[in-house]
């Protein structure tokens, strides 16, 4: 009787291990670079937008990163967000605009989308893009590069610098987690202050989802565990 319990415990341990491995699996999708090459109207809140329709992706979202390439203009003028279904993440909201700087940072744009100098939004990055000049940063031909946390400040881009100082960061990319990745994703970018015209060159996404195990794979794992348990019992 004691031996039977031992094998039974091993059987259920194998099943649990299979379940844990399946739950931890994930898949990252990179739909490709959206080349826009569109002028961002200077000092115009109507801005520009670009949409991407995804279909056939399995699982639910566990992580979203966004790469952006804007050439020229003044970074302190830019306001950008990403929407999907009913969620909206604020990527840029007047970088550098604070109570001590009403115009924000004067740098010109954000790095190439597909190169070693790319500019990437990632919630897990070390520093907030809104205050990038207070941290180590790199400019490539005047464009900010590297990996940065999105701004996340869900406030009017015309708000005072003092309002930016006290604003919380509630609109991060994590808002998309647990959602269905399929459907329309829309990037919006505006230049909200006159002086200096920029171009939305391109953007892209990396979407990680929880994987759904293929039925044949799951069945193979379970049958393998059952076979191992039977062989041990007969031995």
C-alpha atoms as a printed R data frame, in Angstrom:
    type eleno elety resid chain resno       x      y       z
1   ATOM     1    CA   UNK     A     1   0.000  0.000   0.000
2   ATOM     2    CA   UNK     A     2   2.832  2.344   0.840
3   ATOM     3    CA   UNK     A     3   4.479  1.732  -2.556
4   ATOM     4    CA   UNK     A     4   1.215  2.478  -4.346
5   ATOM     5    CA   UNK     A     5   0.977  5.864  -2.607
6   ATOM     6    CA   UNK     A     6   4.556  6.655  -3.583
7   ATOM     7    CA   UNK     A     7   3.877  6.034  -7.266
8   ATOM     8    CA   UNK     A     8   0.600  7.897  -7.095
9   ATOM     9    CA   UNK     A     9   2.420 10.916  -5.626
10  ATOM    10    CA   UNK     A    10   4.980 10.761  -8.434
11  ATOM    11    CA   UNK     A    11   2.208 10.618 -11.028
12  ATOM    12    CA   UNK     A    12   0.469 13.716  -9.720
13  ATOM    13    CA   UNK     A    13   3.808 15.525  -9.340
14  ATOM    14    CA   UNK     A    14   4.500 14.902 -13.036
15  ATOM    15    CA   UNK     A    15   1.081 16.212 -13.999
16  ATOM    16    CA   UNK     A    16   1.628 19.322 -11.879
17  ATOM    17    CA   UNK     A    17   5.030 19.914 -13.463
18  ATOM    18    CA   UNK     A    18   3.459 19.711 -16.941
19  ATOM    19    CA   UNK     A    19   0.795 22.221 -15.940
20  ATOM    20    CA   UNK     A    20   3.348 24.637 -14.481
21  ATOM    21    CA   UNK     A    21   5.550 24.456 -17.592
22  ATOM    22    CA   UNK     A    22   2.546 25.129 -19.821
23  ATOM    23    CA   UNK     A    23   1.397 28.087 -17.702
24  ATOM    24    CA   UNK     A    24   4.843 29.693 -17.790
25  ATOM    25    CA   UNK     A    25   5.215 29.468 -21.555
26  ATOM    26    CA   UNK     A    26   4.910 32.697 -23.549
27  ATOM    27    CA   UNK     A    27   5.190 33.940 -27.111
28  ATOM    28    CA   UNK     A    28   6.422 37.348 -28.297
29  ATOM    29    CA   UNK     A    29   4.988 38.799 -31.493
30  ATOM    30    CA   UNK     A    30   6.677 41.577 -33.473
31  ATOM    31    CA   UNK     A    31   4.154 42.575 -36.159
32  ATOM    32    CA   UNK     A    32   6.737 44.621 -38.054
33  ATOM    33    CA   UNK     A    33   7.728 48.248 -38.498
34  ATOM    34    CA   UNK     A    34   5.022 50.687 -39.590
35  ATOM    35    CA   UNK     A    35   6.731 53.183 -41.884
36  ATOM    36    CA   UNK     A    36   4.672 56.374 -41.757
37  ATOM    37    CA   UNK     A    37   6.966 59.216 -42.887
38  ATOM    38    CA   UNK     A    38   4.259 61.764 -42.114
39  ATOM    39    CA   UNK     A    39   4.746 65.373 -41.003
40  ATOM    40    CA   UNK     A    40   3.424 66.056 -37.488
41  ATOM    41    CA   UNK     A    41   1.518 69.374 -37.742
42  ATOM    42    CA   UNK     A    42   3.347 72.025 -35.711
43  ATOM    43    CA   UNK     A    43   1.397 73.406 -32.750
44  ATOM    44    CA   UNK     A    44  -1.696 71.385 -33.659
45  ATOM    45    CA   UNK     A    45  -3.527 69.122 -31.188
46  ATOM    46    CA   UNK     A    46  -5.157 67.154 -34.024
47  ATOM    47    CA   UNK     A    47  -1.818 65.401 -34.589
48  ATOM    48    CA   UNK     A    48  -1.389 62.258 -36.712
49  ATOM    49    CA   UNK     A    49  -2.259 58.649 -36.117
50  ATOM    50    CA   UNK     A    50  -1.354 55.215 -37.424
51  ATOM    51    CA   UNK     A    51  -3.291 51.986 -36.867
52  ATOM    52    CA   UNK     A    52  -2.321 48.331 -36.995
53  ATOM    53    CA   UNK     A    53  -4.867 45.489 -37.119
54  ATOM    54    CA   UNK     A    54  -3.775 42.177 -35.579
55  ATOM    55    CA   UNK     A    55  -5.517 38.832 -35.846
56  ATOM    56    CA   UNK     A    56  -4.859 35.179 -35.109
57  ATOM    57    CA   UNK     A    57  -2.675 35.791 -32.038
58  ATOM    58    CA   UNK     A    58  -3.041 33.257 -29.229
59  ATOM    59    CA   UNK     A    59  -3.259 33.865 -25.486
60  ATOM    60    CA   UNK     A    60  -3.652 37.073 -23.516
61  ATOM    61    CA   UNK     A    61  -1.198 39.964 -23.231
62  ATOM    62    CA   UNK     A    62   1.499 39.804 -20.561
63  ATOM    63    CA   UNK     A    63   3.780 42.593 -21.840
64  ATOM    64    CA   UNK     A    64   3.860 45.325 -24.510
65  ATOM    65    CA   UNK     A    65   6.880 47.357 -25.629
66  ATOM    66    CA   UNK     A    66   6.776 50.122 -28.244
67  ATOM    67    CA   UNK     A    67   9.566 51.440 -30.474
68  ATOM    68    CA   UNK     A    68   9.233 54.956 -31.904
69  ATOM    69    CA   UNK     A    69  11.102 57.009 -34.486
70  ATOM    70    CA   UNK     A    70  10.360 60.751 -34.668
71  ATOM    71    CA   UNK     A    71  12.739 62.996 -36.598
72  ATOM    72    CA   UNK     A    72  13.163 66.676 -35.765
73  ATOM    73    CA   UNK     A    73  10.960 69.091 -33.859
74  ATOM    74    CA   UNK     A    74  11.331 69.675 -30.121
75  ATOM    75    CA   UNK     A    75  10.827 66.774 -27.728
76  ATOM    76    CA   UNK     A    76   9.189 69.024 -25.147
77  ATOM    77    CA   UNK     A    77   6.347 69.630 -27.619
78  ATOM    78    CA   UNK     A    78   5.382 65.996 -28.222
79  ATOM    79    CA   UNK     A    79   2.323 64.211 -26.875
80  ATOM    80    CA   UNK     A    80   1.834 60.553 -27.854
81  ATOM    81    CA   UNK     A    81  -0.340 57.653 -26.783
82  ATOM    82    CA   UNK     A    82  -1.184 54.071 -27.791
83  ATOM    83    CA   UNK     A    83  -4.752 52.738 -27.699
84  ATOM    84    CA   UNK     A    84  -6.192 49.235 -27.958
85  ATOM    85    CA   UNK     A    85  -9.800 48.345 -27.212
86  ATOM    86    CA   UNK     A    86 -10.723 50.587 -24.263
87  ATOM    87    CA   UNK     A    87  -7.188 51.045 -22.866
88  ATOM    88    CA   UNK     A    88  -4.889 54.017 -23.486
89  ATOM    89    CA   UNK     A    89  -1.217 54.306 -22.522
90  ATOM    90    CA   UNK     A    90   0.508 57.710 -22.482
91  ATOM    91    CA   UNK     A    91   3.909 57.279 -24.131
92  ATOM    92    CA   UNK     A    92   5.020 60.939 -24.252
93  ATOM    93    CA   UNK     A    93   3.571 63.979 -22.521
94  ATOM    94    CA   UNK     A    94   5.774 67.028 -23.044
95  ATOM    95    CA   UNK     A    95   9.139 65.543 -21.923
96  ATOM    96    CA   UNK     A    96  10.946 67.893 -19.560
97  ATOM    97    CA   UNK     A    97   7.904 70.100 -18.890
98  ATOM    98    CA   UNK     A    98   7.998 70.916 -15.170
99  ATOM    99    CA   UNK     A    99   7.509 73.913 -12.896
100 ATOM   100    CA   UNK     A   100  11.085 74.954 -13.717
101 ATOM   101    CA   UNK     A   101  10.769 74.509 -17.511
102 ATOM   102    CA   UNK     A   102   7.529 75.438 -19.256
103 ATOM   103    CA   UNK     A   103   8.841 74.428 -22.712
104 ATOM   104    CA   UNK     A   104  10.342 71.040 -21.875
105 ATOM   105    CA   UNK     A   105  13.427 69.541 -23.467
106 ATOM   106    CA   UNK     A   106  14.842 71.104 -26.674
107 ATOM   107    CA   UNK     A   107  16.272 67.900 -28.189
108 ATOM   108    CA   UNK     A   108  15.085 66.943 -31.677
109 ATOM   109    CA   UNK     A   109  13.283 63.632 -31.950
110 ATOM   110    CA   UNK     A   110  13.497 59.994 -30.895
111 ATOM   111    CA   UNK     A   111  15.898 57.458 -32.335
112 ATOM   112    CA   UNK     A   112  15.638 55.086 -35.274
113 ATOM   113    CA   UNK     A   113  13.086 52.308 -34.942
114 ATOM   114    CA   UNK     A   114  15.159 49.366 -36.158
115 ATOM   115    CA   UNK     A   115  18.827 49.753 -35.317
116 ATOM   116    CA   UNK     A   116  21.291 49.551 -32.457
117 ATOM   117    CA   UNK     A   117  20.279 53.123 -31.601
118 ATOM   118    CA   UNK     A   118  16.540 52.450 -31.404
119 ATOM   119    CA   UNK     A   119  14.258 54.215 -28.944
120 ATOM   120    CA   UNK     A   120  12.014 51.885 -26.935
121 ATOM   121    CA   UNK     A   121   9.234 52.276 -24.360
122 ATOM   122    CA   UNK     A   122   9.269 49.515 -21.732
123 ATOM   123    CA   UNK     A   123   7.574 49.602 -18.312
124 ATOM   124    CA   UNK     A   124  10.536 47.628 -16.932
125 ATOM   125    CA   UNK     A   125  13.125 50.218 -18.023
126 ATOM   126    CA   UNK     A   126  15.156 51.989 -15.344
127 ATOM   127    CA   UNK     A   127  14.029 55.597 -15.898
128 ATOM   128    CA   UNK     A   128  11.019 57.788 -16.732
129 ATOM   129    CA   UNK     A   129  11.214 59.319 -20.222
130 ATOM   130    CA   UNK     A   130   9.554 62.532 -18.999
131 ATOM   131    CA   UNK     A   131  12.673 63.408 -17.004
132 ATOM   132    CA   UNK     A   132  15.316 61.784 -19.218
133 ATOM   133    CA   UNK     A   133  17.820 64.650 -18.880
134 ATOM   134    CA   UNK     A   134  18.089 63.985 -15.142
135 ATOM   135    CA   UNK     A   135  19.444 60.491 -15.918
136 ATOM   136    CA   UNK     A   136  22.240 59.203 -18.179
137 ATOM   137    CA   UNK     A   137  20.962 59.518 -21.746
138 ATOM   138    CA   UNK     A   138  22.263 59.284 -25.312
139 ATOM   139    CA   UNK     A   139  21.517 61.500 -28.298
140 ATOM   140    CA   UNK     A   140  22.075 60.090 -31.773
141 ATOM   141    CA   UNK     A   141  22.144 62.983 -34.286
142 ATOM   142    CA   UNK     A   142  19.908 64.948 -31.917
143 ATOM   143    CA   UNK     A   143  17.455 62.080 -31.335
144 ATOM   144    CA   UNK     A   144  16.996 60.387 -27.964
145 ATOM   145    CA   UNK     A   145  17.844 56.682 -27.980
146 ATOM   146    CA   UNK     A   146  17.754 53.834 -25.482
147 ATOM   147    CA   UNK     A   147  15.029 52.131 -23.449
148 ATOM   148    CA   UNK     A   148  12.739 54.225 -21.253
149 ATOM   149    CA   UNK     A   149   9.595 53.915 -19.179
150 ATOM   150    CA   UNK     A   150   6.603 55.568 -20.881
151 ATOM   151    CA   UNK     A   151   5.467 58.901 -19.433
152 ATOM   152    CA   UNK     A   152   2.176 57.573 -18.064
153 ATOM   153    CA   UNK     A   153   0.871 61.009 -16.971
154 ATOM   154    CA   UNK     A   154  -2.784 61.052 -18.026
155 ATOM   155    CA   UNK     A   155  -3.175 64.826 -17.955
156 ATOM   156    CA   UNK     A   156  -3.854 67.527 -20.542
157 ATOM   157    CA   UNK     A   157  -0.579 68.252 -22.407
158 ATOM   158    CA   UNK     A   158  -1.377 71.958 -22.042
159 ATOM   159    CA   UNK     A   159  -1.331 71.668 -18.236
160 ATOM   160    CA   UNK     A   160   1.036 73.859 -16.242
161 ATOM   161    CA   UNK     A   161   4.496 72.682 -15.325
162 ATOM   162    CA   UNK     A   162   3.425 72.488 -11.680
163 ATOM   163    CA   UNK     A   163   0.619 70.104 -12.638
164 ATOM   164    CA   UNK     A   164   3.173 67.854 -14.332
165 ATOM   165    CA   UNK     A   165   5.269 67.900 -11.156
166 ATOM   166    CA   UNK     A   166   2.448 66.422  -9.086
167 ATOM   167    CA   UNK     A   167   0.808 64.149 -11.667
168 ATOM   168    CA   UNK     A   168   0.645 60.429 -11.053
169 ATOM   169    CA   UNK     A   169   1.641 57.875 -13.678
170 ATOM   170    CA   UNK     A   170  -1.459 55.768 -14.144
171 ATOM   171    CA   UNK     A   171  -1.385 55.195 -17.923
172 ATOM   172    CA   UNK     A   172   1.511 52.789 -18.390
173 ATOM   173    CA   UNK     A   173   1.789 49.987 -20.961
174 ATOM   174    CA   UNK     A   174   0.781 47.471 -18.292
175 ATOM   175    CA   UNK     A   175  -2.813 48.629 -18.814
176 ATOM   176    CA   UNK     A   176  -2.900 46.268 -21.803
177 ATOM   177    CA   UNK     A   177  -1.952 43.203 -19.729
178 ATOM   178    CA   UNK     A   178  -4.536 40.376 -19.684
179 ATOM   179    CA   UNK     A   179  -6.285 41.804 -22.784
180 ATOM   180    CA   UNK     A   180  -6.805 40.056 -26.109
181 ATOM   181    CA   UNK     A   181  -3.950 41.164 -28.428
182 ATOM   182    CA   UNK     A   182  -6.140 40.912 -31.516
183 ATOM   183    CA   UNK     A   183  -7.863 43.945 -32.962
184 ATOM   184    CA   UNK     A   184  -6.858 47.519 -33.741
185 ATOM   185    CA   UNK     A   185  -3.843 49.209 -32.161
186 ATOM   186    CA   UNK     A   186  -3.558 52.961 -32.794
187 ATOM   187    CA   UNK     A   187  -0.612 55.274 -32.194
188 ATOM   188    CA   UNK     A   188  -1.384 59.015 -31.903
189 ATOM   189    CA   UNK     A   189   1.307 61.718 -31.952
190 ATOM   190    CA   UNK     A   190   0.844 65.486 -31.720
191 ATOM   191    CA   UNK     A   191   3.123 68.526 -31.543
192 ATOM   192    CA   UNK     A   192   1.214 70.763 -29.146
193 ATOM   193    CA   UNK     A   193   3.399 73.879 -29.155
194 ATOM   194    CA   UNK     A   194   4.505 76.063 -32.069
195 ATOM   195    CA   UNK     A   195   8.110 76.146 -33.215
196 ATOM   196    CA   UNK     A   196   9.951 73.313 -34.953
197 ATOM   197    CA   UNK     A   197   8.300 70.704 -37.168
198 ATOM   198    CA   UNK     A   198   8.884 66.973 -36.810
199 ATOM   199    CA   UNK     A   199   8.112 63.795 -38.758
200 ATOM   200    CA   UNK     A   200   6.624 60.553 -37.511
201 ATOM   201    CA   UNK     A   201   8.970 58.221 -39.374
202 ATOM   202    CA   UNK     A   202   7.938 54.815 -38.013
203 ATOM   203    CA   UNK     A   203   6.838 52.769 -35.008
204 ATOM   204    CA   UNK     A   204   6.565 49.120 -33.995
205 ATOM   205    CA   UNK     A   205   5.486 46.880 -31.122
206 ATOM   206    CA   UNK     A   206   6.628 43.741 -29.341
207 ATOM   207    CA   UNK     A   207   3.650 41.965 -27.754
208 ATOM   208    CA   UNK     A   208   4.196 39.035 -25.380
209 ATOM   209    CA   UNK     A   209   1.247 36.751 -24.707
210 ATOM   210    CA   UNK     A   210   0.635 33.773 -22.483
211 ATOM   211    CA   UNK     A   211   0.892 30.701 -24.676
212 ATOM   212    CA   UNK     A   212  -1.994 28.276 -25.073
213 ATOM   213    CA   UNK     A   213  -0.504 24.731 -25.280
214 ATOM   214    CA   UNK     A   214  -1.275 22.819 -28.446
215 ATOM   215    CA   UNK     A   215  -3.704 19.933 -27.635
216 ATOM   216    CA   UNK     A   216  -1.324 17.361 -29.118
217 ATOM   217    CA   UNK     A   217   1.553 18.622 -26.964
218 ATOM   218    CA   UNK     A   218  -0.533 18.632 -23.796
219 ATOM   219    CA   UNK     A   219  -1.816 15.130 -24.535
220 ATOM   220    CA   UNK     A   220   1.731 13.880 -25.165
221 ATOM   221    CA   UNK     A   221   2.916 15.232 -21.818
222 ATOM   222    CA   UNK     A   222   0.035 13.685 -19.898
223 ATOM   223    CA   UNK     A   223   0.321 10.302 -21.657
224 ATOM   224    CA   UNK     A   224   4.043 10.299 -21.014
225 ATOM   225    CA   UNK     A   225   3.462 10.915 -17.328
226 ATOM   226    CA   UNK     A   226   0.839  8.137 -17.173
227 ATOM   227    CA   UNK     A   227   3.154  5.698 -18.974
228 ATOM   228    CA   UNK     A   228   6.016  6.437 -16.589
229 ATOM   229    CA   UNK     A   229   3.731  5.874 -13.592
230 ATOM   230    CA   UNK     A   230   2.459  2.505 -14.953
231 ATOM   231    CA   UNK     A   231   5.969  1.251 -15.719
232 ATOM   232    CA   UNK     A   232   7.161  2.132 -12.252
233 ATOM   233    CA   UNK     A   233   4.160  0.451 -10.655
234 ATOM   234    CA   UNK     A   234   4.696 -2.788 -12.592
235 ATOM   235    CA   UNK     A   235   8.381 -2.796 -11.715
